[in-house]
Structures are given as C-alpha cells and as structure tokens.
Amino acid sequence: MSIDKHTWQQLVKDHCENNERPVIVILGPTASGKTAFSIDLAQSINGEVLNADSRQFYRYLDIGTAKITEEEMNGVPHHLLDVLDPSGEATVGWYQKEASTVIDALLQKGTVPILVGGSMLYISAMTDDLRLAPPADPAIRKRLEKEYDNDNGATLHKRLEALDPDVATRIHQNNKPRLVRAVEIFEVSPVENAKDQLWKASENPKYDILILGISKQRDESVVKINNRCKAMFEAGWVDEVQKLIDKGYTKSDPAMKSHGYKEIMEYIADGNSEPIESLQERIAAKTRQYARRQMTWWNRDDRIVWL
C-alpha cells in the first residue's frame, strides 16, 4: 500500500487518536532517509524514538553505522542507542524485552513510541510480537557455522528447505547468522515442535501498530548508498575502526558483523595494502545487496504504508 505524501500526517493523527496503545514503525532500506523523517514525525506528535538498527546498539560504532548525533536529534529523546559493548551479543529476545520495557513506559506517560530502523527481524519481533526461539547451543552453533563455511551455506540451506520450506524462503543462503540459527533451532528442539518456535507471530499483538515505509527508486538508492559510504570514509571510518582495535576488539566480536567493520579490520591487518577506493566499493556493494534483501523482506508485508 502506498499513500500520498500530503496525507500521511492525517493517517498518523487518526492512528494515535483511535488506538489505546499506538506505536509507529518507520522502516526502509539503508540510506532511505528514515532518520530525518523520524525527527519530523516525533516533533509533530509528541513522540520518542526507539532504535531498531542492530548495529547502533553498540558503543563506539558511530561513523560506520550512520548513528544519529545529538545535534541531529534536535531535542527528540532516543532509546536503545549505545547500550551494548562491542563484545556483547545482541539477540532478538534481548531486544524484544528491552524495547517492550521502553514502549510500555512511554505509553504510560502519554508519549507515542516511534520504532525506527532497518533490522528486519528486530522490527518483526515487535510488530508481530514474535515468540522467542530456544536458547543457543554453542557446540551445535560452532558445528553448523563450520558446515556453512564449507560451501557458503548451500548444503545448510537445502537442509532447512527440507525441514521447513516456508522458513527457508524467508532466509537467504548468504545470511549466515539467520540460516545457522534456523537449523540450530530444529536440532535443539524436537522437529515436531521446532516449527512453532521459529519466530511465530502472536495472535494477540501487544500494541496497535502503524508501519510507515520510506522507499527510493533503485537508481537513487544506489547513488545514496555509494555517496554515504564515501562520506563515511571521508569522516574517518578507518580511524574509528583503528580505535576499536586499540581497545582490544577483534573481527570476531559480535559488533564487527556490522557492514564494513570486519572488512576495514582486515584492511588494517593487511597493512593498508588494498587501494582505499577498492575497499570502499566492496563495502558499498555489500550494503547495496543488504538493501535489496531488506526490500525483498518487506515487499511481502501488506501492512506497510509506503511513503
């Protein structure tokens, strides 16, 4: 569903006035303009922003995650930014618990929570009130990660297709963390019960959700991603990663799964031998691929009102 740019204000107003527990979600692919739009919206409806970008949970990752600055916040309170150490593991279960606590507190005081970000599963955890999967098993996880690395996930994805074709269609073979986790769930739980534990949506959502999507034409999106990546390097992204290394963090830390950080760590370890333009293009290419996966995920959701 799409809507005229001049009428979304009325849609938001009606949603907030006609629901007891209104929550607004602003989603969209990387570099689509979610941040600026969220500030305008928050100021117009007495709202506060909850971060739904898994990369921005982490401290010290500012430039490479395009984390909003205090000046850009323009007085709008933000939640769940800089709340984890780069060595800490962010999980959907953790996020669901933390975000629910913030949302409940904001609703209690009459403020509209605005969930903003591009992390598909974290957003879905809130919009669909997903049931949590069983805890991770480190031994199984390690074995499955090794199996994934043998053929870039081809065998593992075929196994998931056999276990649950529907879940397999929602997880791209290149998405190593989610593919490994999905197969792990089936191994941890009895097969007859595992399907019900895979991110199943609640039949009674906790909140009244309005989902607004910010989209760009593909050509425009490519240009914006390329320009943003270039600007990040000019702003000192390599220096930011060097400071993380100096603090003792390595590419195996959870935060370094963020686009670009692992690649820059390897670039520094190799003595900066690769031309910086080549490194920049590699990271931009991965970001463009991620933006396409984001849109593939959201294009199936007819609740989203695209602006």
C-alpha positions as a printed NumPy array, in Angstrom:
array([[  0.   ,   0.   ,   0.   ],
       [  1.282,   3.465,  -0.841],
       [ -0.038,   6.831,   0.196],
       [  0.265,  10.425,  -0.963],
       [  2.962,  12.344,   0.878],
       [  0.434,  15.006,   1.847],
       [ -1.889,  12.618,   3.674],
       [  0.398,  10.597,   5.924],
       [  0.038,  13.233,   8.639],
       [ -3.702,  12.55 ,   8.88 ],
       [ -3.087,   8.802,   8.897],
       [ -0.716,   9.184,  11.845],
       [ -3.095,  11.526,  13.671],
       [ -6.015,   9.107,  13.282],
       [ -3.906,   6.163,  14.416],
       [ -2.77 ,   7.925,  17.587],
       [ -6.244,   9.2  ,  18.453],
       [ -8.168,   6.   ,  17.761],
       [ -5.944,   3.403,  19.448],
       [ -5.181,   2.792,  23.101],
       [ -1.596,   1.585,  22.612],
       [ -0.344,   3.265,  19.42 ],
       [  3.146,   2.513,  18.176],
       [  4.531,   3.831,  14.901],
       [  7.219,   1.983,  12.976],
       [  9.411,   3.709,  10.392],
       [ 11.348,   1.271,   8.271],
       [ 13.179,   1.29 ,   4.978],
       [ 16.421,   0.214,   3.347],
       [ 19.794,   1.686,   4.172],
       [ 20.184,   5.389,   3.272],
       [ 16.485,   5.878,   2.537],
       [ 16.014,   8.864,   4.868],
       [ 14.412,   7.223,   7.914],
       [ 16.33 ,   9.278,  10.47 ],
       [ 15.354,  12.741,   9.241],
       [ 11.739,  11.684,   8.742],
       [ 11.543,  10.216,  12.248],
       [ 12.64 ,  13.504,  13.823],
       [  9.981,  15.465,  11.932],
       [  7.338,  12.938,  12.914],
       [  8.358,  12.783,  16.576],
       [  8.23 ,  16.549,  16.907],
       [  4.757,  16.68 ,  15.366],
       [  3.108,  14.099,  17.658],
       [  4.978,  14.195,  20.983],
       [  6.909,  11.072,  20.125],
       [ 10.174,   9.495,  21.204],
       [ 12.382,   7.265,  19.068],
       [ 13.43 ,   3.676,  19.744],
       [ 16.381,   2.43 ,  17.735],
       [ 15.664,  -0.672,  15.646],
       [ 19.041,  -0.853,  13.907],
       [ 21.029,  -3.727,  15.39 ],
       [ 24.35 ,  -2.059,  14.544],
       [ 23.518,   1.049,  16.549],
       [ 23.046,  -0.834,  19.826],
       [ 26.833,  -0.824,  20.113],
       [ 29.041,   1.82 ,  21.661],
       [ 31.966,   3.229,  19.656],
       [ 30.381,   2.309,  16.294],
       [ 29.285,   5.747,  15.15 ],
       [ 30.577,   6.643,  11.704],
       [ 30.119,   3.254,  10.067],
       [ 26.561,   2.847,  11.351],
       [ 25.469,   6.389,  10.454],
       [ 24.41 ,   6.774,  14.079],
       [ 22.375,   9.896,  14.727],
       [ 24.224,  12.694,  16.504],
       [ 22.898,  14.675,  19.444],
       [ 22.587,  17.717,  17.191],
       [ 20.574,  15.745,  14.627],
       [ 18.214,  14.533,  17.368],
       [ 17.042,  18.134,  17.708],
       [ 15.804,  17.52 ,  21.241],
       [ 13.908,  14.305,  20.479],
       [ 14.736,  11.622,  23.093],
       [ 16.237,   8.414,  21.678],
       [ 16.333,   4.978,  23.281],
       [ 18.433,   1.806,  22.811],
       [ 21.427,   3.589,  21.309],
       [ 24.928,   2.804,  22.638],
       [ 23.611,   0.244,  25.124],
       [ 25.942,  -2.689,  24.369],
       [ 29.679,  -3.189,  24.441],
       [ 31.043,  -4.378,  21.057],
       [ 31.844,  -7.734,  22.652],
       [ 28.227,  -8.238,  23.724],
       [ 25.742, -10.348,  21.792],
       [ 22.553,  -8.672,  20.605],
       [ 19.674, -11.117,  20.275],
       [ 16.081, -10.806,  19.185],
       [ 14.944, -11.946,  22.623],
       [ 17.028,  -9.287,  24.351],
       [ 15.724,  -6.61 ,  22.002],
       [ 12.108,  -7.664,  22.377],
       [ 12.374,  -7.408,  26.155],
       [ 14.22 ,  -4.075,  26.181],
       [ 12.047,  -2.437,  23.532],
       [  8.837,  -3.582,  25.231],
       [ 10.004,  -2.028,  28.51 ],
       [ 10.66 ,   1.315,  26.806],
       [  7.413,   1.239,  24.807],
       [  5.316,   0.45 ,  27.878],
       [  6.931,   3.307,  29.825],
       [  6.344,   5.793,  27.002],
       [  2.713,   4.782,  26.543],
       [  2.195,   5.065,  30.283],
       [  3.194,   8.728,  30.205],
       [  1.201,   9.507,  27.068],
       [  4.118,   9.602,  24.619],
       [  3.986,   7.892,  21.229],
       [  6.793,   5.335,  20.709],
       [  8.367,   5.514,  17.234],
       [ 10.395,   2.451,  16.267],
       [ 12.986,   3.399,  13.636],
       [ 15.444,   1.19 ,  11.802],
       [ 16.225,  -1.328,   9.131],
       [ 16.903,  -4.577,  11.005],
       [ 14.143,  -6.774,   9.666],
       [ 13.935,  -9.438,  12.35 ],
       [ 14.215,  -6.993,  15.243],
       [ 11.382,  -4.901,  13.823],
       [  9.309,  -8.015,  13.202],
       [  9.862,  -9.08 ,  16.812],
       [  7.86 ,  -6.013,  17.827],
       [  5.333,  -5.668,  15.001],
       [  4.389,  -9.355,  15.201],
       [  5.173,  -9.99 ,  18.884],
       [  7.243, -12.985,  17.841],
       [  7.536, -15.992,  20.083],
       [ 11.101, -16.489,  21.229],
       [ 13.143, -19.416,  19.969],
       [ 15.031, -21.728,  22.368],
       [ 18.438, -20.693,  23.742],
       [ 21.511, -21.168,  21.589],
       [ 23.659, -24.286,  21.905],
       [ 27.321, -23.223,  21.459],
       [ 28.5  , -26.683,  20.347],
       [ 25.798, -27.051,  17.7  ],
       [ 26.287, -23.449,  16.595],
       [ 30.037, -23.987,  16.081],
       [ 29.47 , -27.176,  14.061],
       [ 26.827, -25.553,  11.838],
       [ 28.985, -22.471,  11.244],
       [ 31.815, -24.748,  10.086],
       [ 29.395, -26.593,   7.809],
       [ 28.206, -23.278,   6.399],
       [ 31.771, -22.212,   5.615],
       [ 32.413, -25.398,   3.638],
       [ 30.166, -24.348,   0.749],
       [ 28.862, -20.88 ,   1.676],
       [ 25.676, -22.295,   3.142],
       [ 24.405, -24.27 ,   0.13 ],
       [ 24.065, -27.591,   1.979],
       [ 22.702, -25.939,   5.108],
       [ 20.036, -24.071,   3.137],
       [ 18.938, -27.289,   1.397],
       [ 18.597, -28.914,   4.817],
       [ 16.407, -26.042,   6.007],
       [ 14.267, -26.365,   2.863],
       [ 13.671, -29.998,   3.756],
       [ 12.833, -29.147,   7.37 ],
       [ 10.565, -26.189,   6.601],
       [ 10.261, -24.778,   3.064],
       [  8.315, -21.735,   4.279],
       [ 11.055, -20.659,   6.682],
       [ 13.7  , -21.353,   4.035],
       [ 12.055, -18.897,   1.626],
       [ 12.446, -16.163,   4.231],
       [ 16.164, -16.743,   4.829],
       [ 18.683, -16.089,   2.068],
       [ 21.565, -18.51 ,   1.755],
       [ 24.007, -15.618,   2.17 ],
       [ 22.538, -14.673,   5.556],
       [ 24.844, -16.875,   7.609],
       [ 23.678, -15.894,  11.145],
       [ 19.975, -16.467,  10.449],
       [ 20.499, -19.632,   8.399],
       [ 22.7  , -21.195,  11.065],
       [ 20.26 , -20.175,  13.796],
       [ 17.261, -21.598,  11.941],
       [ 18.851, -25.019,  11.5  ],
       [ 20.142, -24.899,  15.07 ],
       [ 16.589, -24.441,  16.372],
       [ 15.475, -27.605,  14.619],
       [ 18.409, -29.509,  16.112],
       [ 17.868, -28.139,  19.625],
       [ 14.121, -28.838,  19.609],
       [ 12.132, -31.88 ,  18.544],
       [ 11.286, -31.489,  14.867],
       [  7.553, -31.614,  15.525],
       [  7.864, -28.622,  17.864],
       [ 10.633, -26.627,  16.209],
       [  8.487, -25.062,  13.507],
       [  6.271, -23.418,  16.119],
       [  9.318, -21.848,  17.736],
       [ 10.653, -20.187,  14.597],
       [  9.658, -16.56 ,  15.033],
       [  5.954, -17.357,  15.151],
       [  3.732, -14.278,  15.357],
       [  1.374, -13.88 ,  18.28 ],
       [ -2.337, -13.954,  17.533],
       [ -2.847, -11.139,  20.039],
       [ -0.267,  -8.39 ,  19.401],
       [  0.537,  -6.199,  22.401],
       [  0.474,  -2.902,  20.514],
       [ -1.55 ,  -1.053,  17.889],
       [  0.983,  -0.808,  15.082],
       [  1.166,   1.614,  12.153],
       [  4.053,   0.802,   9.8  ],
       [  5.402,   3.529,   7.526],
       [  7.978,   2.599,   4.895],
       [ 10.444,   5.013,   3.309],
       [ 11.491,   3.865,  -0.144],
       [ 13.616,   5.156,  -3.008],
       [ 13.823,   4.283,  -6.671],
       [ 16.555,   1.689,  -7.178],
       [ 18.854,   4.036,  -9.122],
       [ 18.504,   6.711,  -6.451],
       [ 19.138,   4.183,  -3.694],
       [ 22.373,   3.014,  -5.339],
       [ 23.651,   6.584,  -5.586],
       [ 22.743,   7.351,  -1.982],
       [ 24.434,   4.223,  -0.648],
       [ 27.588,   4.897,  -2.663],
       [ 27.694,   8.524,  -1.537],
       [ 27.086,   7.598,   2.09 ],
       [ 29.869,   5.009,   2.047],
       [ 32.273,   7.538,   0.538],
       [ 31.267,  10.139,   3.149],
       [ 31.886,   7.627,   5.957],
       [ 35.441,   7.08 ,   4.795],
       [ 35.989,  10.83 ,   4.49 ],
       [ 34.624,  11.271,   8.032],
       [ 37.278,   8.919,   9.446],
       [ 35.759,   5.437,   9.386],
       [ 39.173,   3.76 ,   9.165],
       [ 40.36 ,   5.743,  12.194],
       [ 37.232,   4.711,  14.092],
       [ 37.994,   1.046,  13.423],
       [ 41.626,   1.535,  14.433],
       [ 40.439,   2.895,  17.778],
       [ 38.305,  -0.226,  18.244],
       [ 41.375,  -2.371,  17.566],
       [ 43.351,  -0.284,  20.057],
       [ 40.651,  -1.005,  22.666],
       [ 41.22 ,  -4.715,  22.141],
       [ 38.265,  -5.613,  19.942],
       [ 38.689,  -8.075,  17.081],
       [ 36.75 ,  -9.051,  13.977],
       [ 35.255, -11.98 ,  15.903],
       [ 33.392,  -9.668,  18.294],
       [ 29.626,  -9.521,  17.617],
       [ 29.628,  -5.803,  16.791],
       [ 32.11 ,  -6.368,  13.986],
       [ 29.447,  -8.202,  11.989],
       [ 28.254,  -4.723,  11.036],
       [ 28.752,  -3.871,   7.374],
       [ 32.28 ,  -2.674,   6.741],
       [ 33.858,  -3.077,  10.172],
       [ 35.243,  -6.558,   9.586],
       [ 36.482,  -5.565,   6.125],
       [ 38.251,  -2.492,   7.481],
       [ 39.82 ,  -4.528,  10.299],
       [ 41.212,  -6.918,   7.677],
       [ 42.386,  -3.965,   5.593],
       [ 44.306,  -2.583,   8.575],
       [ 45.737,  -6.028,   9.438],
       [ 46.999,  -6.356,   5.857],
       [ 48.921,  -3.123,   6.196],
       [ 46.538,  -0.981,   4.151],
       [ 47.779,  -2.704,   1.003],
       [ 44.445,  -2.588,  -0.817],
       [ 43.58 ,   0.685,  -2.577],
       [ 41.123,   2.57 ,  -0.371],
       [ 38.795,   3.047,  -3.358],
       [ 38.613,  -0.725,  -3.799],
       [ 37.793,  -1.266,  -0.127],
       [ 35.151,   1.43 ,  -0.276],
       [ 33.477,  -0.152,  -3.311],
       [ 33.485,  -3.624,  -1.741],
       [ 31.691,  -2.311,   1.33 ],
       [ 29.261,  -0.26 ,  -0.741],
       [ 28.461,  -3.348,  -2.842],
       [ 27.648,  -5.394,   0.271],
       [ 25.467,  -2.567,   1.546],
       [ 23.572,  -2.44 ,  -1.751],
       [ 22.997,  -6.195,  -1.53 ],
       [ 21.684,  -5.798,   2.001],
       [ 19.297,  -3.045,   0.889],
       [ 17.872,  -5.41 ,  -1.727],
       [ 17.347,  -8.103,   0.905],
       [ 15.581,  -5.593,   3.117],
       [ 13.123,  -4.703,   0.365],
       [ 12.566,  -8.37 ,  -0.504],
       [ 11.603,  -8.995,   3.113],
       [  9.259,  -6.02 ,   3.391],
       [  7.622,  -6.357,  -0.009],
       [  5.718,  -9.336,   1.391],
       [  4.149,  -7.265,   4.171],
       [  0.954,  -5.566,   3.004],
       [  0.588,  -3.698,   6.315],
       [  3.355,  -1.289,   5.324],
       [  2.224,   2.122,   4.105],
       [  4.938,   3.254,   1.679],
       [  5.665,   6.952,   1.514]])
